[in-house]
């Protein structure tokens, strides 16, 4: 059952579980049934929290595009294809 949660929401759950003392492996075990972040991604996020990062928002990276996908954007894209 895939989880429909934003990356920020997933990072918030990781932050909460990490603050409760769970390690990256245990956090992955808790989140795995929802098919969200991979184990390496959870380890990276836990390492950042251990290094003092408090924010759950991903840092902006120069040269990388931010892609937001919503149902409305998908419908608009499909409509453009159909209109051709």
N, C-alpha and C positions, 0 to 999 in steps of 0.2 A: 504494500500500500504506500505509494509515494506521498510524501508530505508536501503540501502546497504552502510553503513558508518562505519568506524572503531570506536571503543570506544573512541580513542583519538579525532577523529573528532566530535563525539557527545559531549564529554566533552568541546571541544572548543566552540561549539555552546552554551552550558550551561554557560560557562565563559563569553561569549560575552553578552548574554541576561542578566545575573546577573549583569555585569558591567553597563548595560544600566538601571539598577534599577528594573528589574522584579524580583518578588519573585519566590520561587520554584513552587508554585501552577500555576502561570501564565506561567512559563517556561514549565511545564508539559503540559498545555493546548496548547501551541504552538507546542510542539514536539509530542503530542499524536497521531495525524493523521498518523504519519510516523512509528508508532509501534516500537519505539526504546527503550530507557530506561524507567524503571518503575518510578512511582511517588516517592517511597521511595529512589530509587537510585539517583534521581535528588535532593531530599532533602538532602541526605548525601553529594553529591558533592557541593551543595550550602553552606552547613555548613562548609565544608573544605575551600571553597573560603572565606567565612566570617571570618574564623579563621586565615586567612593569607596565605593559600596555593596559589601559583601562577601557579604552573605547572599543565598541563592538563593530564600528563602521570600518570598512576596508579603506586602506589608504589609497589616495589617487596615485596612479602610476603614469608618468609622462609617456605618451605614445600609445597607450592602451585605450581602446574605446570602451565606453560604458554602454552596455546594451540592456535595455529594459523591455521586457516582453509582457504584454497584457493581452487579455482576450480581445479587447477593442483593437489593439495594434495588429493582431493576427487577422482579425476579420477585415480590417482595412487593407492589409496586404493581399488577402485572397480576393477581395473585391477588385483591386487594381489588376490582378492577373486575369480575372474573369472579363473585365472591361476591355481588355486588349483584343 
